[in-house]
Amino acid sequence: MPMDSLPADTVFSRTPFRFHSGLRKTSAALCYGFLLCSGFAQAPRPHPSRPLATNAGEKTPVPAVSTASPFKRASAKIGAPLFLSKPTGNLPAGNVQLTATELAPNQGAADGGPIQLTQNLSLGTRAGLDALLQHLRTLHKDWKPQARCQIAFSDTLAPDETVAFDFPIAILLTSMLGDWSVAPGCAAFGILRPDGTVFPVSRALIRVTAAARGGAKRILVPERNGGQVADMLLNDGPAAFSAVQIFAVNNFEDAQLYAAAEPTPDIAEALSRFEAIQQRLTAPGADPEALLKDPDTLEALRGVLLKSPNHLSARLLLGHSTGRYKIFSADGSSEVIERIGASLVPACRSPRPNDAASLQKDLVNKEVETLKKARERLDPTSQPWLDAVLRYAAVVQGWHQEPPRDSARAMQINAQLLATAKAARAEDIKLHNLLAEKRLSRR
């Protein structure tokens, strides 16, 4: 069954996701250090004579920059697809709006450091931040201890969401230091390293889907998450996929190229050319698959890549036209299993997997049927987990077909449910550890 025929609003599992221990590092603190080491911090300019400054294209007045500040802009805003504490839709993540605002000397916590969050999340250990700032102030004599900013989140994040927002925060700081505007509708995610490399993150299929459904028009993703972006194309189909323009980023120095409201002529031309392709693929009555075989469409996609080789949307659509991307990536396959098995997977992971009565018969049957049809599109590394989930589902179906009428039968089915759920959890953990190791090896 083509995966793009799956319901667009199918529920993703909201089960807490796992992070490899190697991800819990001070990446965001190092990100902040990289920005300043890269020379973005500049000497303070005289206080403007006007009382308020306004960012280009924004209606909300921006407070004037203080005399001692290295920031050329007092605020900036960007989207970030992050996992939420209390999701309101069918996705466990949302396109959270991040707003960076310069803090006056009398604002914020006095001991909160140069970057202060409106939520109780960690940007790294305080000791690591202090060491970095001490080193940065040696390199940048104009960096004042009182120069601070606040990062506000439009939604409450999940407690474990600590690795994907340092790249968008870095973009915000760069725009404020470099005096340029982030494009409206721009979103980004990724882990920024001290050398400027943008590292991939987990569950990128859910993230990029959340950004697109949350209104993003331009998304910056780590190059090494490209496989999961291809999963979105496979899952949603070319028409829905083409609704956003996605750029792959390897190094932070390229971020401004793709995030700026006023891009370079080549990037502007690439954006314009892809908009024309979007209109063709999403026109009423259009056949996207047929259009992707049309020589004019293929030539147009090549023209986009000629102007911007990192235009991931154009690259993937061109590959799709040649028959590539027929199987989900390993990470994407894991997410698809969770998405389809929206009741079975959480039941396997729950403390009471033997409560078969809590699983609706019709829903279980539908999930089993869809999982079996999806098998041919899943990466081989995910097959053992899929098989284990289906074995658990078979016991649940048996319970619904013939509920136990005596204690002996009840004990037998209870033991089978516990055993198959335990096996499914073991394969689940094995797969996620394997995926975490693969992500680390790509770094």
Buried (B, 14 or more C-beta within 10 A) or exposed (E): EEBBEBEEEBBBBBBEBBBBEEBEBBBBBBBBBBBBBBEBBBEBEEEEEEEEBEBEEBEEEBEBBBEEBBBBBBBBBBBBBBBBEEBEBBBBBBBBBBBBBBBEEEEBEEEEBBBBBBEEBEBBEBEBBEBBBEEBBEEBEEBBEEBBBBBBBBBBBBEBBBBBBBBBBBBBBBBBBBEBBBBBBBBBBBBBBBEBBBBBBBBBBBBBBBBBBBEBBBBBBBBBBBBBBBBBBBBBBBBBBBBBBBBBBBEBEBBBBBBBBEBBEEBBBBBEBBEEBBEBBBEEEBEBBEBBEEEEBBEBBEBBBBBBEBBBBBBBBBBBBEEEBEBBBBBBBBBBBBBBBBBBBBBBBBEEBBEBEEBEBEEBBEBBEBBBBBBEBBBEBBBBBBBBBBBBBBBBBBBBEEEBEEEEEBEEBBEBBBBBBEBBBEBBEBBBEBBBEBBBEEE
